Amino acid sequence: MRRLEKAQKIGLKLDELYPETPIPLSHSDPYTLLVAVMLSAQTTDKKVNEVTPKLFKIASTPQEMSRLKESEILEIIKEIGLAPTKSKNLKKMANQIIDAGGDIFPDWDFLESLAGVGHKTAGVVMSQAFGIPAFPIDTHIHRLASRWGLSDGKNVEKTERDLKKVFDKETWNKRHLQIIFFGREYCPALRHDLEKCPICSWAASKKRIKDERMK
C-alpha cells in the first residue's frame, strides 16, 4: 500500500474514532495555552491540568507572571517535571512577551524565540490557538508514524516533513491531536500487540510486527 493511500485510510479511521478533537490541556487564551504546553514537556497533561488552575488564578497574563518571583512560580509548579528550569523560563518568557508588546501573536520566529519554547510547543500554539496549519510532533506521533510506515522515524524533523506530505494541509491540526489520542488509547510504546491494533494491524509492515513481537 502506497504511503498516500495508507495515510488516507488512517485518516478515515481517525475521523471515525475521534470526530471531535478537544485540546487536552486546560487554558483560556493563547498565553495560557502556551504556558500549559511548555509545562507539559516530560509531564502528563493530567498533572499539568492539576497544577495550572492555581497558577492561572494568580498569573494568567504575562504581566502577572512577570511580577512573581521564580521561587513563587516554583512553589506552585513543583510537582511538574523539570520545575526549576520551567519556573525560570516562565519568568523570562513573560518579560520577553511584555518587551514584544505584551501579547502572544502568531509568528513562528517570535514564539520560538521565547524561553522554554521549542518548535513543537510553538506548533501547538500556532495550530490550536490561532488555527494556522502545523503538525507538532510529540513522542506518540513520532512512534506511530514509524509503526505505520509513514516515516522512517530517524528524527522528529523528518517525521514532521513526512506527515505533512501525506496528510492534507487542512487536516494537520486535527490529525496532530487524533494521533495523540490514538496513541494513548490504542497504541502504547510497550507491550503493544500490533496485530490487534485497529491501525497497526494493517498499516505496519510484517517485519515491524515481527520485530515488536520479539521485544
C-alpha positions in Angstrom: 0.0 0.0 0.0 1.4 3.4 -1.0 2.0 6.0 1.7 -0.6 8.4 0.4 -3.2 5.6 0.2 -2.3 4.4 3.7 -2.4 7.9 5.1 -5.9 8.4 3.6 -7.1 5.2 5.1 -5.6 6.1 8.5 -7.3 9.5 8.3 -10.7 7.9 7.8 -10.2 5.6 10.8 -9.0 8.5 13.0 -12.0 10.6 11.9 -14.3 7.7 12.9 -12.7 7.3 16.3 -12.2 10.9 17.1 -14.7 13.2 15.2 -14.0 15.8 17.9 -10.5 16.9 18.9 -10.6 18.9 22.1 -7.3 20.3 23.3 -6.4 18.1 26.4 -4.7 21.0 28.2 -6.9 23.4 30.2 -6.5 27.0 29.0 -8.5 30.2 28.3 -6.4 32.0 25.7 -3.2 31.8 23.6 -1.0 32.8 26.5 -2.4 30.2 29.0 -2.2 27.6 26.3 1.4 28.5 25.7 2.2 28.1 29.4 0.4 24.8 29.6 2.1 23.3 26.6 5.5 24.5 27.9 4.8 22.9 31.2 3.7 19.6 29.6 7.2 18.7 28.4 8.2 15.4 30.1 5.0 15.7 32.2 1.5 14.3 31.7 -1.4 16.5 30.6 -3.3 15.3 33.7 -0.6 16.6 36.0 -0.4 19.9 34.1 -4.1 20.4 34.4 -3.9 19.7 38.2 -1.3 22.5 38.6 -2.3 25.3 36.2 -5.6 26.3 37.9 -3.7 27.6 40.9 -1.0 29.2 38.7 -3.5 30.9 36.4 -5.6 32.1 39.3 -2.7 34.5 40.2 -0.9 34.7 36.9 -3.0 34.3 33.8 -1.2 37.1 31.8 2.5 37.8 31.1 2.2 40.9 33.2 1.0 39.0 36.3 3.6 36.2 35.7 6.4 38.8 35.5 5.6 40.1 38.9 6.0 36.7 40.6 9.4 35.6 41.9 10.9 32.4 40.4 10.6 30.9 43.9 6.8 31.6 43.9 6.3 30.1 40.5 8.4 27.0 41.5 6.3 26.5 44.7 3.1 26.3 42.5 4.5 24.0 39.8 6.9 21.9 41.9 5.1 18.7 41.1 5.8 19.2 37.3 8.8 17.6 35.7 11.8 20.0 35.3 10.1 22.5 37.6 13.1 24.6 38.4 14.0 25.2 34.8 10.4 25.8 33.8 10.0 28.3 36.6 12.9 30.3 35.3 11.6 30.1 31.8 8.1 31.2 32.7 9.5 34.3 34.3 11.8 35.1 31.4 9.2 34.3 28.8 6.7 36.7 30.5 9.3 39.5 30.3 10.1 38.7 26.7 6.4 38.9 25.8 6.0 42.2 27.6 9.0 43.6 25.7 7.4 42.5 22.4 4.2 44.3 23.2 2.5 42.3 25.9 0.6 39.8 23.8 1.1 36.4 22.1 0.8 36.7 18.3 1.0 34.0 15.6 4.6 34.3 14.4 7.0 31.3 14.3 10.1 33.3 14.9 8.6 35.2 17.8 7.2 32.1 19.5 10.4 30.0 19.1 12.5 32.9 20.5 10.7 32.7 23.8 12.4 30.9 26.8 11.4 27.3 27.1 9.5 27.3 23.8 10.7 24.9 21.0 9.3 24.1 17.6 6.8 21.6 18.9 5.4 24.0 21.5 5.2 26.8 19.0 3.4 24.5 16.6 0.8 23.6 19.2 0.1 27.3 19.8 0.0 28.2 16.1 -2.4 25.3 15.3 -4.7 25.2 18.3 -4.7 28.9 19.4 -4.6 30.6 16.0 -5.8 27.9 13.6 -2.7 28.0 11.5 -1.8 24.6 9.9 1.0 22.9 11.8 2.0 19.4 12.6 3.7 19.4 16.1 5.4 16.1 16.6 5.4 14.6 20.1 6.6 11.1 21.2 3.2 9.5 20.4 3.2 10.9 16.8 6.8 10.1 16.2 6.3 6.5 17.3 3.1 5.9 15.4 4.3 7.4 12.2 7.2 4.9 12.3 5.0 2.0 13.2 2.6 2.9 10.4 5.3 3.2 7.8 4.6 6.9 7.1 8.1 8.0 8.1 11.4 6.3 8.8 11.4 7.8 12.3 15.0 8.9 12.3 14.1 12.3 14.0 11.1 14.4 14.7 12.0 16.9 12.0 11.9 14.2 9.3 8.7 12.8 10.8 7.1 16.2 10.5 8.1 16.7 6.9 6.9 13.2 6.0 3.5 13.6 7.6 2.9 16.9 6.0 3.5 15.3 2.7 0.9 12.5 3.1 -1.9 14.4 5.0 -3.9 17.2 3.5 -2.8 20.6 5.0 -6.4 21.4 6.1 -6.3 18.3 8.3 -3.0 18.8 10.0 -4.4 20.5 13.2 -6.9 17.7 13.9 -4.6 14.9 12.8 -2.0 16.0 15.3 -4.5 15.6 18.2 -6.1 12.5 16.7 -2.9 10.6 16.6 -2.0 11.6 20.1 -5.4 10.4 21.3 -5.0 7.1 19.4 -1.5 6.5 20.8 -2.7 7.0 24.3 -5.8 4.8 23.9 -4.8 2.1 21.5 -1.1 2.2 20.7 1.3 2.3 23.7 5.0 2.2 23.4 5.5 -1.0 25.4 3.7 -4.4 25.4 1.6 -3.5 22.4 0.2 -6.2 20.2 0.3 -4.7 16.7 -1.8 -7.5 15.3 -4.7 -6.5 17.4 -4.3 -2.7 16.9 -7.1 -1.0 14.9 -4.4 0.6 12.7 -1.1 -1.1 13.2 -2.7 -4.5 12.3 -2.8 -3.5 8.7 -0.6 -0.4 8.4 2.6 -1.8 10.0 4.9 -4.0 7.9 5.1 -7.7 8.6 8.7 -7.0 9.7 7.7 -4.3 12.1 5.0 -6.6 13.6 7.5 -9.4 14.0 10.2 -7.1 15.5 7.9 -5.7 18.1 6.5 -9.1 19.0 10.1 -10.1 20.0 10.5 -7.2 22.4 
